[in-house]
Amino acid sequence: MYLAALAPRIQYLIADVDDTFTVAGSLHGAVLAAVQRATAAGIEVILNTGRPAGYGATLLAYVRGVSAVVVENGGAWFDRRSPGAGDDPHEAPLVYRDPPVVDLRARLSRLAQRVAARAGLTFAETADNAFRLTDYTVLRRLSGPAAPVLKQLAELTGEESGGAGHLLASSIHLHFMLDGDQRRSKADGVHALLARRGLSSVAERLASSAISVGDSANDASLFEPGRFALSVGVRNIERYLPELGDNRPQHITRSPEGAGLVELIDEILAGRAG
């Protein structure tokens, strides 16, 4: 890995939350300390999660060193540095990728029910599903090899929505979305966030000075070749590699979950110091 040579020009670290930023499902002091070391070195830390908007608002308000949080797999975001954001991180505005649709959640619920019926499955809503704004989410409870089941569910989602719907799978959830031809992704979400700041040449900035890190199939866009200067998977991504297709991380950490993120940050900082 060419991280030592790359480290001095890194401006952005874009990290998934569940099982990448967390340790055993919770925030951990070692990870929070590593984020503060990164920001003290001039690296902007942006979290990028499939969790609902409310989670993003909380993370931004309470996690010191995080500048922005992309939520719902790119469906919306909060940004301390966006125009008009003000100084209080508790009051960072919610920005939608697309204007909200009044009956979107009801339509998504019906879509998930139709897909479940055709697949012969029973979906259980996630505990955070009620707080979502742009998607509809059920627990990932799949038996046997997951890749063919996910492929079938994705195809059924498209059929039952006239091509307007699509499915994303994380390590814990299945996300139903109605984005039409403009399918969302975590990578597109962070691109839109930075563009809204008025930055120029965002794609070039990300390709030359951003590191992305994740752990699951809904992080596939973060591993898209050429999209970021370096894409990294924490060790626990190995079980989901068959679901990623051609979008695989360039590097996998030795440690899993948040410990892998700490490992990555320490390597970046060591490269900058050297």
Beta strands, then each sheet from edge to edge (+ up, - down):
strand 1: 12-15
strand 2: 44-48
strand 3: 66-71
strand 4: 76-79
strand 5: 94-96
strand 6: 136-139
strand 7: 165-169
strand 8: 173-178
strand 9: 210-214
strand 10: 230-233
strand 11: 251-252
sheet 1: 5+ 4- 3+ 2+ 1+ 9+ 10+ 11+
sheet 2: 6+ 8- 7+
end
